[in-house]
């Protein structure tokens, strides 16, 4: 593919809530993140902190199939947590070490418009679904060209004045596919596991590589199950959408890139 601009490539890195909620792990990760060469974007979750704060405030948290139901009160809470404390804390830590970062939501500069999810078959409330074609890649690329690192939380909007809560994995997928149209793009999912595991209780049972066909076979055999399924679903959709490769790894391994590498085929993995 011939890219119109930013030919050096873009890395979209998503960091999970369990790392975000651990000050030591977060600080260590951000030091490594800054050392990644080239243009980069950070996307963060924050569900762990949001759930704890909901308990403290007496706001009931409802989860369906691992996804948060966002009613009006929960929307206020997650916006304050994701777009407020977590986002600005991450930006402050990056600035401390000389990384010029800017904290953003999908609302800012109309970066990531979304559509409120249908209430059928399940009403998830104020939850937004995103489309890569609607991402404001021009604005984001302008920031990257100025060596500014965008740090995105998972709050989007419907362009009608309503905020929406969007899964952070999905935000990372959406950004990576959109940006793959202007540059070679790699998507990183960094969390507290070593990668995609054959046995969730054995960190050494890691898949070093996976193709979509292998993933589907392992899913049918229930070797891969639970919370890893939506992450892999987003990952292979990203590859189908133009992302060069996806890496799923422990946050501590972002520089060594030790983890599970996902590409279209073993031929591309070998390259």
C-alpha positions as CSV (number, residue, x, y, z in Angstrom):
1,X,0.0,0.0,0.0
2,X,1.3,3.5,-0.9
3,X,0.7,5.9,2.0
4,X,0.0,9.5,1.3
5,X,1.7,10.8,4.4
6,X,3.4,9.7,7.7
7,X,5.2,6.9,5.9
8,X,7.3,6.2,9.0
9,X,4.4,4.5,10.7
10,X,2.1,5.0,13.6
11,X,1.8,2.9,16.8
12,X,-1.6,2.8,18.6
13,X,-1.1,1.5,22.1
14,X,-4.0,0.6,24.4
15,X,-3.2,0.2,28.1
16,X,-5.6,-1.8,30.3
17,X,-7.4,-0.6,33.5
18,X,-5.5,-2.9,35.8
19,X,-2.2,-1.2,34.8
20,X,-3.8,2.2,34.9
21,X,-5.0,1.6,38.5
22,X,-1.5,0.5,39.7
23,X,0.7,3.6,40.1
24,X,4.0,1.7,40.0
25,X,3.1,-0.4,37.0
26,X,1.7,2.7,35.2
27,X,4.8,4.8,35.8
28,X,7.1,2.0,34.6
29,X,4.9,1.5,31.5
30,X,4.9,5.2,30.6
31,X,8.7,5.3,30.8
32,X,8.9,2.5,28.3
33,X,6.1,3.9,26.1
34,X,8.1,7.1,25.6
35,X,11.0,5.0,24.3
36,X,8.9,3.6,21.4
37,X,10.3,4.9,18.2
38,X,8.2,6.9,15.7
39,X,4.7,8.4,16.0
40,X,2.5,7.0,18.7
41,X,-0.9,7.3,20.3
42,X,-1.9,6.1,23.7
43,X,-5.5,4.8,24.5
44,X,-6.4,4.0,28.1
45,X,-9.1,2.2,30.0
46,X,-10.1,2.9,33.5
47,X,-12.9,0.5,34.4
48,X,-11.2,-0.7,37.6
49,X,-11.1,2.8,39.1
50,X,-14.6,3.6,37.8
51,X,-16.0,0.5,39.5
52,X,-14.3,1.3,42.8
53,X,-15.6,4.9,42.7
54,X,-19.1,3.7,41.8
55,X,-19.1,1.6,45.0
56,X,-17.9,4.5,47.1
57,X,-20.7,6.7,45.7
58,X,-23.4,4.1,45.9
59,X,-23.9,3.9,42.2
60,X,-24.8,0.4,41.1
61,X,-22.6,-1.2,38.4
62,X,-24.3,-3.5,36.0
63,X,-22.2,-5.7,33.7
64,X,-23.6,-7.8,30.8
65,X,-21.2,-10.1,28.9
66,X,-18.2,-8.2,30.4
67,X,-19.5,-4.8,29.2
68,X,-20.6,-2.0,31.5
69,X,-24.2,-0.8,31.3
70,X,-24.0,3.0,31.3
71,X,-27.0,4.8,32.7
72,X,-27.1,8.6,33.2
73,X,-25.4,8.5,36.6
74,X,-22.8,6.1,35.4
75,X,-22.1,8.2,32.3
76,X,-21.3,11.2,34.6
77,X,-19.0,9.0,36.7
78,X,-17.0,7.4,33.9
79,X,-16.6,10.8,32.1
80,X,-15.1,12.3,35.3
81,X,-12.9,9.3,35.9
82,X,-11.8,8.5,32.3
83,X,-11.6,12.0,30.8
84,X,-10.7,13.7,34.0
85,X,-8.4,12.1,36.6
86,X,-7.0,9.2,34.7
87,X,-6.4,11.1,31.4
88,X,-4.8,14.1,33.0
89,X,-2.7,12.0,35.4
90,X,-1.2,10.1,32.5
91,X,-0.5,13.3,30.5
92,X,1.2,14.8,33.6
93,X,3.4,11.7,34.0
94,X,4.4,11.9,30.3
95,X,5.1,15.6,30.5
96,X,7.3,15.0,33.6
97,X,9.6,12.9,31.6
98,X,9.7,15.2,28.6
99,X,7.1,13.6,26.4
100,X,4.9,16.3,24.9
101,X,1.4,14.8,25.3
102,X,-2.2,16.1,25.0
103,X,-5.2,14.5,26.7
104,X,-8.2,14.0,24.5
105,X,-11.6,12.3,24.4
106,X,-13.4,11.4,21.2
107,X,-15.4,14.6,21.6
108,X,-12.4,16.9,21.3
109,X,-12.0,18.2,17.7
110,X,-14.7,15.7,16.8
111,X,-11.9,13.1,16.8
112,X,-14.2,10.0,17.3
113,X,-17.9,10.5,16.7
114,X,-20.1,7.5,17.7
115,X,-23.6,6.1,17.4
116,X,-25.6,5.3,20.5
117,X,-25.9,1.5,20.5
118,X,-29.3,0.0,19.7
119,X,-31.4,-1.1,22.8
120,X,-32.1,-4.4,21.0
121,X,-31.4,-7.1,22.0
122,X,-29.7,-5.5,25.1
123,X,-30.0,-1.9,26.4
124,X,-26.5,-0.9,27.4
125,X,-27.5,2.7,28.0
126,X,-25.2,5.6,26.9
127,X,-22.8,3.4,25.0
128,X,-21.3,4.4,21.7
129,X,-20.3,2.3,18.7
130,X,-17.6,3.8,16.5
131,X,-16.7,3.6,12.8
132,X,-13.1,4.2,11.5
133,X,-14.4,6.2,8.5
134,X,-15.7,8.9,10.9
135,X,-12.4,9.5,12.7
136,X,-10.8,12.9,12.3
137,X,-7.5,11.6,11.0
138,X,-6.4,15.0,9.7
139,X,-6.4,16.6,13.2
140,X,-4.8,13.6,14.8
141,X,-2.1,13.4,12.1
142,X,-1.4,17.1,12.5
143,X,-0.6,16.5,16.2
144,X,1.6,13.6,15.3
145,X,3.5,15.6,12.8
146,X,4.2,18.2,15.5
147,X,5.6,15.4,17.7
148,X,2.7,15.7,20.1
149,X,1.5,12.4,21.6
150,X,-2.4,12.1,21.8
151,X,-3.7,10.3,24.9
152,X,-7.2,9.2,24.3
153,X,-9.8,8.2,26.9
154,X,-12.8,6.1,25.9
155,X,-15.5,8.9,25.9
156,X,-17.0,9.7,22.6
157,X,-20.2,11.6,21.4
158,X,-23.1,11.3,19.0
159,X,-22.6,14.8,17.4
160,X,-26.0,15.8,18.9
161,X,-24.7,16.9,22.3
162,X,-24.7,13.5,24.1
163,X,-21.6,11.9,25.6
164,X,-21.2,8.2,25.1
165,X,-19.1,5.6,26.9
166,X,-17.1,3.4,24.4
167,X,-15.0,0.3,25.1
168,X,-11.4,1.3,25.2
169,X,-10.3,-1.7,23.1
170,X,-12.8,-0.6,20.5
171,X,-11.5,3.0,20.5
172,X,-7.9,1.7,19.9
173,X,-9.2,-0.5,17.1
174,X,-11.1,2.4,15.5
175,X,-8.1,4.7,15.6
176,X,-5.7,2.1,14.3
177,X,-7.9,1.2,11.3
178,X,-8.6,4.9,10.5
179,X,-4.9,5.8,10.7
180,X,-3.9,2.7,8.6
181,X,-5.2,4.6,5.6
182,X,-2.5,7.2,5.9
183,X,0.4,5.2,7.4
184,X,1.6,1.7,8.3
185,X,-0.1,1.2,11.6
186,X,0.6,-1.3,14.4
187,X,-1.9,-1.9,17.3
188,X,-0.7,-2.9,20.7
189,X,-3.0,-4.2,23.4
190,X,-1.0,-4.0,26.7
191,X,-2.5,-5.4,29.9
192,X,-1.6,-7.6,32.9
193,X,-1.2,-10.9,31.1
194,X,1.8,-12.2,29.1
195,X,-0.4,-12.4,25.9
196,X,-3.0,-14.8,24.6
197,X,-2.7,-17.9,26.9
198,X,-3.7,-21.5,26.3
199,X,-4.2,-21.8,30.1
200,X,-5.2,-18.6,31.9
201,X,-3.5,-19.8,35.0
202,X,-0.2,-20.6,33.3
203,X,1.7,-17.4,32.1
204,X,4.1,-19.7,30.1
205,X,1.3,-21.1,28.0
206,X,1.5,-18.2,25.6
207,X,0.6,-18.3,21.9
208,X,3.6,-16.6,20.2
209,X,1.5,-16.1,17.1
210,X,-2.1,-16.5,15.9
211,X,-3.9,-16.2,12.6
212,X,-7.6,-15.6,12.4
213,X,-8.3,-19.2,11.3
214,X,-6.3,-20.6,14.3
215,X,-8.1,-18.2,16.7
216,X,-11.5,-19.4,15.4
217,X,-10.5,-23.1,15.8
218,X,-9.3,-22.5,19.3
219,X,-12.4,-20.6,20.2
220,X,-14.6,-23.5,19.0
221,X,-12.5,-25.8,21.2
222,X,-13.0,-23.4,24.1
223,X,-9.2,-23.1,24.5
224,X,-9.6,-19.3,24.0
225,X,-12.6,-18.0,25.9
226,X,-14.0,-15.3,28.2
227,X,-12.7,-11.8,28.1
228,X,-10.0,-12.5,25.5
229,X,-12.6,-13.1,22.8
230,X,-13.7,-9.5,22.3
231,X,-10.1,-8.4,22.4
232,X,-9.2,-10.9,19.6
233,X,-12.4,-10.0,17.7
234,X,-11.3,-6.4,17.6
235,X,-7.7,-7.4,16.8
236,X,-8.6,-9.4,13.7
237,X,-11.1,-6.8,12.6
238,X,-8.2,-4.3,12.7
239,X,-6.0,-6.5,10.6
240,X,-8.9,-7.0,8.1
241,X,-9.3,-3.2,8.1
242,X,-5.7,-2.5,7.1
243,X,-3.7,-2.6,10.3
244,X,-0.3,-4.3,9.6
245,X,-0.2,-6.3,12.8
246,X,-1.5,-6.5,16.4
247,X,0.5,-7.3,19.4
248,X,-1.1,-8.5,22.7
249,X,1.3,-8.5,25.6
250,X,2.1,-7.6,29.2
251,X,2.6,-3.9,29.6
252,X,6.2,-4.5,30.9
253,X,7.1,-6.1,27.5
254,X,6.2,-3.2,25.2
255,X,9.9,-2.6,24.3
256,X,10.9,-6.3,23.9
257,X,7.6,-6.9,22.1
258,X,7.3,-10.3,23.8
259,X,3.8,-11.5,23.6
260,X,1.3,-12.8,21.0
261,X,1.6,-11.4,17.5
262,X,-1.5,-11.4,15.3
263,X,-1.3,-11.0,11.5
264,X,-3.2,-12.1,8.4
265,X,-1.2,-15.3,7.9
266,X,1.9,-17.1,9.1
267,X,3.6,-15.9,5.9
268,X,3.2,-12.3,7.1
269,X,4.3,-13.2,10.6
270,X,7.5,-14.6,9.2
271,X,8.2,-11.3,7.4
